[in-house]
């Protein structure tokens, strides 16, 4: 009986680890004053519907939106400094400074 319980505990423990996923977000300057960000998760799941924001360095929100069905977010490049925020919830946020987004 102890072997069955131990085996079940190991199986359940490994199942929870296999569901862990890390957020991924990359942004690219399209060279036409637009930016495209692509997102997803390390387990291959889609980022469709994930909240996206553009913020100033002091946290002022410039733009809010969501990842598309294709896990993409396009926006016009702001004239001022900005940060792209991929926000899939606590522990799943990525901040990409605009100055790091290049063609």
C-alpha positions as CSV (number, residue, x, y, z in Angstrom):
1,X,0.0,0.0,0.0
2,X,2.8,2.4,0.9
3,X,4.4,1.8,-2.6
4,X,1.1,2.7,-4.3
5,X,0.7,5.9,-2.2
6,X,4.4,6.9,-2.9
7,X,4.0,6.2,-6.6
8,X,0.8,8.3,-6.7
9,X,2.5,11.2,-4.8
10,X,5.4,11.1,-7.3
11,X,3.0,11.1,-10.2
12,X,1.0,14.0,-8.9
13,X,4.1,16.0,-8.0
14,X,5.6,15.5,-11.5
15,X,2.3,16.5,-13.1
16,X,2.3,19.9,-11.3
17,X,5.8,20.5,-12.5
18,X,5.0,19.7,-16.1
19,X,2.2,22.4,-16.1
20,X,4.7,25.1,-15.0
21,X,5.3,27.7,-17.8
22,X,7.4,30.7,-18.2
23,X,6.1,33.8,-20.1
24,X,8.0,34.8,-23.3
25,X,7.7,38.1,-25.1
26,X,9.8,39.6,-27.9
27,X,9.3,42.9,-29.6
28,X,10.5,44.1,-33.0
29,X,10.7,47.5,-34.7
30,X,9.1,47.1,-38.1
31,X,11.0,50.1,-39.5
32,X,7.8,52.0,-40.3
33,X,7.1,53.5,-36.9
34,X,5.2,50.4,-35.7
35,X,6.3,47.8,-33.2
36,X,5.2,44.1,-33.1
37,X,5.4,42.0,-30.0
38,X,5.1,38.3,-30.0
39,X,4.2,36.3,-26.9
40,X,3.7,32.9,-25.6
41,X,4.7,30.5,-22.8
42,X,7.6,28.0,-22.5
43,X,5.2,25.1,-22.5
44,X,4.0,26.1,-26.0
45,X,0.7,27.6,-24.9
46,X,-0.7,30.6,-26.6
47,X,-0.6,34.2,-25.3
48,X,-3.9,35.1,-27.0
49,X,-5.8,37.5,-24.9
50,X,-2.9,38.4,-22.6
51,X,-3.1,42.0,-21.4
52,X,-0.5,44.4,-23.0
53,X,0.4,47.9,-21.9
54,X,2.7,50.7,-22.9
55,X,3.8,52.7,-19.9
56,X,6.1,55.6,-19.2
57,X,9.0,55.0,-16.8
58,X,6.9,56.5,-14.0
59,X,4.0,54.1,-14.6
60,X,1.7,56.3,-16.6
61,X,-0.3,54.1,-19.1
62,X,0.0,55.3,-22.7
63,X,-1.9,52.4,-24.3
64,X,-3.7,49.2,-23.3
65,X,-4.6,46.2,-25.4
66,X,-4.4,42.4,-25.7
67,X,-2.4,39.8,-27.6
68,X,-4.3,38.8,-30.8
69,X,-5.4,35.2,-31.7
70,X,-1.9,34.8,-33.2
71,X,-0.2,36.0,-29.9
72,X,0.9,39.3,-31.4
73,X,0.4,42.9,-30.4
74,X,1.1,45.7,-32.8
75,X,1.2,49.4,-32.0
76,X,2.5,52.8,-33.3
77,X,5.9,53.7,-31.8
78,X,5.4,56.5,-29.2
79,X,7.6,59.6,-29.5
80,X,8.5,59.5,-25.8
81,X,10.4,56.8,-23.9
82,X,8.2,53.8,-23.1
83,X,8.1,50.3,-21.6
84,X,6.0,47.4,-23.1
85,X,4.4,45.3,-20.4
86,X,3.3,41.7,-21.1
87,X,0.9,41.0,-18.2
88,X,-0.3,37.5,-17.8
89,X,-0.8,37.9,-14.0
90,X,1.4,37.8,-10.9
91,X,4.7,36.1,-11.6
92,X,4.0,36.2,-15.4
93,X,4.9,39.8,-16.3
94,X,7.6,40.9,-18.7
95,X,8.8,44.5,-19.1
96,X,10.5,45.4,-22.3
97,X,12.1,48.9,-22.4
98,X,11.4,50.7,-25.7
99,X,15.1,51.5,-26.1
100,X,15.8,47.8,-26.4
101,X,13.4,47.3,-29.3
102,X,15.4,47.5,-32.5
103,X,14.9,46.6,-36.2
